[in-house]
Amino acid sequence: MSDDILYAIEEGIGWITFNRPDQRNAFTFAMYARLAEICSTVPQDGSVKAIVMRGAGGRAFAAGTDMTEFRGFSTPADAHKYEEDANAVFTAIERCPVPTIAAITGACTGGGGAIATACDLRICDERLKFGFPIARTLGNCLAIANLNRLSALIGQGRVREMIFTSRLLGAGEAERIGLVSEVLPDAEAVITRADELAKTLAGHAPLTLRATKEALRRLRVDGPGAEDSDLVEMCYMSADFREGMESFLGKRPPDWKGR
């Protein structure tokens, strides 16, 4: 298996590292497939409680798709397959059963920006450069599914302005508009904080987190009428809900099992 994506589990936290630092962690098609595989196969037995994604080298989270991958495009089917496959990757991140954190250091552009957008939480360092400068580089476009994810975070007006002007957002603006929740001073501080956040999430009720992230995904895709009965039943009929009640009334910490 390629070392372009590394995956390790440490103390219940899954660490995904995009490992092409000399290419600013630009993604190959194989890397996208591996990322989707990891997110789609996270066990629900409590052995993994959160996922952190980061870029090797500290200069970039991910600089999008490796442009050499596009050289073979010659038919409409090539373009459609690329966008369909990419959306399947970002959907796999959204549907990952545990919380996902994008620990962004430096540049986060193109496909890297789409990956971060699909994560549940995003933190960054002060060097952040976030955007999709495709109007002055490749001349391609974002599929509606990606525009939808991004617009849900920062609004259509900002998405339009960012793509039309091809400008990259800095850390301060990203925090101000809610794209990232925290700005840290440097790459080391980002990883330290990501570890702290992941461990905090690991101590919370896993079914609550799972239901919330899936409900928000359905709300974005299907609107206010989205189905949620399975999520309600999953939580309220769980042993964890009973444990939450009894531990609260008994004034003791809950012992979450995820079932």
RAFEN-V871329 format. One record per run of one state. SS is the DSSP state (A for helix, B for strand, O for the rest). FROM is the first residue (numbers start at 1). LEN is the number of residues. If there is no record, write none. Layout:
SS FROM LEN
SS FROM LEN
This chain:
O 1 4
B 5 6
O 11 2
B 13 6
O 19 2
A 21 3
O 24 3
B 27 1
O 28 1
A 29 12
O 41 9
B 50 6
O 56 4
B 60 3
O 63 2
B 65 1
O 66 1
A 67 4
O 71 5
A 76 19
O 95 4
B 99 6
O 105 2
B 107 3
O 110 1
A 111 8
O 119 2
B 121 5
O 126 3
B 129 3
O 132 12
A 144 11
O 155 1
A 156 10
O 166 3
B 169 1
O 170 1
A 171 6
O 177 5
B 182 3
O 185 2
A 187 16
O 203 3
A 206 17
O 223 6
A 229 8
O 237 2
A 239 11
O 250 10
